[in-house]
């Protein structure tokens, strides 16, 4: 299909639908967890793995999916991802036990990895003019943020109206429609030069992420001194050592470690982990607090998170313009400060806390989420030469997903998670002040290209 015949608006809409269902399934399930626990007799660890099996697979395989699509065809991989995601959603809704649900969530995420980075590449290809591409990617990014915060509300509606299995089954007709539309309207495209597959690097990345998350979740029941937990941490450390030794020797490594010579880029990845770790912990704990401690219905619990979504809608475009005119430092400081205050405030929530105070805490997290995404992305790209922008963006996305995974794991393993969120916010402020410096960004480009 020639570029002039492509309906670019329709291509963008199809890609936005795909990212909405993938991202929404990170947050929509949180509201369903109390019902899942009762129906499937799930432990706290089982509930955590219901979330983390999904985000862990997303974090571990995003870069692989993007490079595979560049090599074999983005439309082909996108269609495969839709089919796998739909099959995983169907199996989630049919799961007879928590183990089956966790396995189906991992399958769901395997499809999701083929949608998120690939959809971005499809959108970028459909809009070759830089200004139009920037607007299209802005719409795409806004849909991602909106899906994350509206997930609990949709989840509440479905759980209260049809039961927890409906939060998975609703994906199936959407995916079927997306498959038909993709086959008909999305053109095929490939990269001029695709990166080669790095199986050793891929195994090492999954080994590190999986071991760390398993150790954190297992520490609640086994203790940090348990041989199992210590063994998992040793495996993670050996995996990191393997990455450091092996990856620089490859012509096309899965992880471009030289990117981390740039202080802005390295700080942006850490800030992405901190940010989504804080939000992942907030979402996991808050949805259960509202239902199990406050006795709210799933829908009412979702509606209590509406201030978060409203502020993301209002603040995200304002933040984008502010980053463009004044740089990323101020929005990052605001985001980190809001996360710190929100963490401190949430540490004092109890059964008798007035609901208006609970909503005020949600407002703080809304300010945080509405101001954190554009400046982190800008900071990551500030230290990159143009030839490495795609790889850097993929690693930044991996940082977001890793943070969500760790946040859920920490939420169930560490008492007083609000104080952890406050510490993450303070770290975000410090990193913002250290990394958002023009001289550092220019020095980063020199270091990366050496």
N, C-alpha and C positions, 0 to 999 in steps of 0.2 A: 504493500500500500504506500503510495506516495504521500509525502508530508502535506501537500495542499488538500488532500481528500480526508484528512484526519479531523474528526470532530473533537477538537481539543477540550472543549468544555465538558463533553461527555466522558472523555478519558479521565479528566481530573475528577469528575464526580464518581466514577467507578473506583478510582484509587482511594478517594476519600472514604467511600463506604468500606473498603477493605481495611483501612487503618482504624476506622471507628470500631469495627467489630473486634479487631485484635486488641486494641488498647482498652476498650471497654471491658473486655474479659479479664483484665487485671483487677479492676475495681468492682465490677458488678457482682463477683462471687463473694466479696467480703460480707455483703448484706445477707447472703444466703447461708453463711457458715453456721449460725445457730440452728437453723432448720436441718442442715446437713448433719450436724453433730447429733441431733436428736434422732434423726431417721436412720443414720448409718452407724450410730454409736461410736462416733469418731473421738479419738483423744485430741488433746491440744496439739501434739506433734502432727497428728493426721490432718488437722485443720491447717496447720502451717504449711505442710507439704502440698495441700490442695492448691494453695497460692504459689508456693515456691517451685513446684514442679513445672509450672507454667513459665514463670519469670526466669528460672534458671536455664531452661532450654532456649528461651529467647535470647538471653545474654550470651550463652555459649556458642550459638550458631548463626548469629546475625551476619558476621563478617563472611563466613563461609557461604551463606545463601546469596549475599550480594555478589561475590566473586563468581559463583557458579552461574548466576543469571547473566552476568557479563559474558561468560564463555559460551553457554549453550542456548541462550536466548531468554530475554526477560519475560516476554509473554508466556512462553512455555513454562518457565519456573513459576510465574504468577498463577497460572491456571492450576498447576500441580499443588501449589500452596493453598489455593481456595478449596480444592477437593479434599486435601488432607485435613485442613481446618474444619471443614464441614463434617467429615467422618468422625473426627475427634469430638466435636460438639455433640453429635448424635450418640456416641458411645458414653459421653459424660452423663447425658440424660438417662441412659439405660443402666448405669452402674449399680450393681447390687450391693457393693461394699466400698469402704473407703479406699482400699488398695486398688480396686478397679477404677475408681474415680481418679485417683492420682495418676495412674498409668494413662488413662484417657486424656487427662489434662496435658501430660507430656506430649502425646500425639497431637493434640490441638495446637500446642506451641510450636511443634515441628512444622506444621503448616504455616503458623504465624510468622516464623522466621523468613519464609519465602514471600511474604506479603509486604512487611514494613520497609526494608531497604529497597526492594525491587520496585515497589510502587513509587518511591521517591525518584528512582532512576527513570521510570516510565514517564513521570510528570516532567522531569528535566528534559527528556528527549522530545516530548511533545511540544514544549515551549522553547524553541531555540533562541528567541530574542531575550537577552539578559533581563531587561526590565519586566517583561511579561512573565518570564520564568520566576523571578523573585516574588511577584504577586501570587503566582500559582502555588509556589512552595509555602508562602505565608498562609494561604488558605488551607493547604494540606496540614501544616503545623498546628493551625488553630483547631482543626477538627480533632487532631490527636489530643491536645490539651482538654478540649471540651468533653471528649469521650471518657477521659480518665475521671473527671469529676462528676459527670452525669450518670456514670455507671451505677453507683449506689441507689440513685432515685429509680432508674429503670428496674434494677434488681429488686427493690422494695415492691414496686407495682406487680412484678411477675410472681415473686414469692408469696405475697399476700393473696393474689388472685388465682394463681394456678399451681403453686408449689415450687420448690427449689429447682426441680428438673427443668422447668420452663426457661430458666436463665440460660440454659445450654441449647434447648430445642429451638429457641427463637432465632438462633444463628443459621439454622439449616435452610429455610426458605430464602434468607438474605443471600447466603452463599450461592445457592442454585441460580438466583437471578444474576448475581455478579459473574458467575461462570458463563452464562449465556451472553451477557453484555460484553464481557472481555473477549470471548471468541469472535464476536461480531464486530466490535468497534476498536479494540486496542491493537495497534500495529506492533509487529515484531521488531526488536532492536537488539544489538549486541555492542559491546565495547570494541573499539579499534584494536586494543591490545588487552586481553583478559589476563588476570593474575592466575598463576598456576596453583593447583590444589596443594595444600600443606597438611597432610594427614597427621604427622607427628605433632605439629603445633596445635592442631585442633584438639587432639586427645589431651595434650597438656593443659590447655585452657579449661576444658570441661572438668578435668581432674582437679584443678585448683579450685574452681568455683564450687563444684559439688562437694569437695572435702570440707571447705570452709563452712558452707551452709549446713552440712550434716553435723559438723562439730558443734556449731552454735545451737542448733535445734536439740541435739542429743545432750548438751551440757545441762539442760534443765532437769532431766531425769537421772542422768548418770553422774553429773558433777564434772568440773573442769579437770580434775585429777584422774578421771577414769582412763584406763588404758585405751579404750575405744576412742574417746575424744582426743587424747594425746596422739594416738596413732593417726587419726584423720588430719590433725594439724601438721604432723611430720610429713604425711603424704602431700599436703598442700605446699609445704616449704620445699620439698623435693621437686614438685611440679614447677614452682617459681624458678628454682635453680635451673631446671631443664629448659625453661623458656629463655632465660637469660643467656645460657650457653648455646642453645641450638638455633634460635630464631635469627640472630645476626649472620649466621653462616649461609642462609638461604637467599637466593636471588629474589624470590617473591614470598617473603614470610607472611604468615597469617597476621602476626603482630609486628608492625613497623616500629621497633623499639627506638630507632633514632628520632622518631617524632617526640619522644619524651625528653630529648635534650632541650626542647623549648620550654621555658618556665611557664609561659601563659598556657600552653597546651597541657602540660602535666597538671597544672593547678586546675584547669577546666575539667579534666577527667575526675580528679579528686572531688571537686565541687559538685559535679554531676552525681557521683556516688553519695556524697553527704546529703545532697538535696533530696534525692528520691529515697534514700534510706530513711530520712526523717519523715517524708510523706507516707512511705509504705508502712512504717510503724504506726503513724497517726491513724491511717485508714483502718488497719487491722484491729487496733485496740479500740478505736472510737465506735465502730459499727457494733462490736460486741458489747461495749459498755452501755450503749444506748438501748440495746435489746435485753441483755442479760441482767444488767444492774438497774437500769431505769424502767425496764418492762415495756418499752415501746414496741410497736409492730415494725415489721421490716420496712414498710412504706414510710412510716413516721421517722424511722431512723435515717432513711435515705433523704427525706425532706430536710432533716436537721443539717445535712451537708450541702443543702442548696446554696447557702452563702458562699461556700468555696467556689462552686461553679459560676455564680454570678460575678464574683470578683475576678475570676480568671477571664471571663468574657470582657469585662470592663478594662482591666489593667493590662492584659497582654498586648493589645495594639498600642496603648500609650507607652508601655515599656519599650516596645520595638522602636517607636519614634525617638524616645529618650536615648536609647543606646546609639541610634544613628546620629544624633546631634551632640550628645555630651559624653558618649562612651559607656562602657559597661559597669564602671565602678559604683556609681550611686545606686542603680537598681540592685546590684548584688549585695550592697550593704543593707539596703532596705529589706531584701529577701532574708538575709541571714539574721537580721535583728527581729523580724517578724517570727521566724522559726524559733529563735531563742525565747522570745516572750510567750509564744504559743506552747512551747515545751514546758516552761515554768508554770504557766497557768493550768495546763492539762494535768500536771502532777498533783494538783490540789482538788481535782474533780472527785466527787463522791456521790452516793445515792441521793443525798438531800440537796445537792447543788442546784440552785434555780436554773431552769431551762434557758433563761436569757443569758446566763453566764456561760453555759455550754455553747450557745450560738455565738457568743462573743469570741470564744476560743476558736471556733470554726472560721470566724472572720479573719483572725490572725493567720491561720493556715492558708486562707484564700489569698491574702496579701502576699504571703510567701510564694505560693505556687504561681500567682499571676505576674510576679516580677523576676522569677529566677531563670526561666528557659532561654529567652532571647540573649541576655548577657553572657550566659555560659557558652552558648553556641558561638557568639561573636568572639569571646575570649579564646576559645579553642582554635578558631580559624585565623585569629590575629597572628599567631606564630607559625603559620603554614605557608609554604609556597603553593601556587595554584595547582601544580602537578600532583600534589598530595592531598588536596582538599577532600576528595571522595573517601580516601582511606581514613583521614582524620575524622570525618563525619561519622563513618561506621564505628570507629572506636568510641566516639562520644556517645552514640546510641547504646553501645554495649555498657558504657558507664552508667547510663540511666537505668537500664534493666538490672545491672548488678546491684545498684543501690536499692531498688525496690525489693529484690530478693533478700538482701541482707537486712533490710528494715523489718520485713515480716519475721525473719528468723530471730532477730534481736527482740522484737516485741513480745515473743512468747518465752524468751530465755532470760531476760534481764529484768529484775524488779525495778520499779520506778522509771519506766521507759520515757516519761516526760522529761526527766533530767538528761537522758541520753539525747533526746531531740534538742534540748537547749544547748548541749555541748556541740552537737553537729552544726547548729545555727551559728554559734560563736566561731567555730572553725571556718565556716563559710565566710564570715566577715573578715577574719584574718587573711584567708587566702585571696579574697577580693582585693584587699589593700596591697598585698604583696605582688599579685600577678597582673593587675590592670595598669600596666605602665607601658607607654609607647616605646621607650628604649628597650625594655625587656622583649616586647613583641618583635621589634626589628632584629634584635640579637638572636631571637629564637629562629627566625628564618635563616640567618647565617649558619647557626649551629646545625639545623636540620639538613641543610643542603651540602654540608661539608662531607 
